[in-house]
Amino acid sequence: MLQIWKKNIQNHSWLFLKKHYLVSMATITSTDETFKKLVSENKLVLVDFWASWCSPCKALAPILEEISNEIKECKIIKHDLDSEPNIPTSLGSIRSIPTLFLYKDGVHRETIIGAQPKDKIISLIKKHI
């Protein structure tokens, strides 16, 4: 997967590297090193804890891309549990995936467990805008 990303970065396609954050379309991929900074530096953040083998996670991904393009006030961050396990482990409250955490001003405000419809995720975000 990383080789594909590097190839796309080199070809200047839909992925690019900016300040150690790998950005794909409108969602941002966090790492264990960048997670806290991403959450604290943005007013409203929705974090998707996911894994590449998770079918519901794959189904949720295009929905989150759409939302990130529609609601600019909220940054959507994707955190892969398999390749970056330290943050999810330290949070301790992730029991199944996908799990979405909504942070406002750096504070965890809401949790959604499982793949949910787009309108439910949007209404959760709009509650905090």
Salt bridges, closest charged atoms under 4 A:
ASP32 OD1 - HIS79 NE2 3.21
GLU41 OE2 - LYS37 NZ 3.96
ASP48 OD2 - LYS78 NZ 2.61
GLU66 OE1 - LYS118 NZ 2.89
GLU70 OE2 - LYS118 NZ 2.64
ASP105 OD1 - LYS43 NZ 3.14
GLU110 OE2 - LYS127 NZ 3.03
GLU110 OE2 - HIS128 NE2 3.00
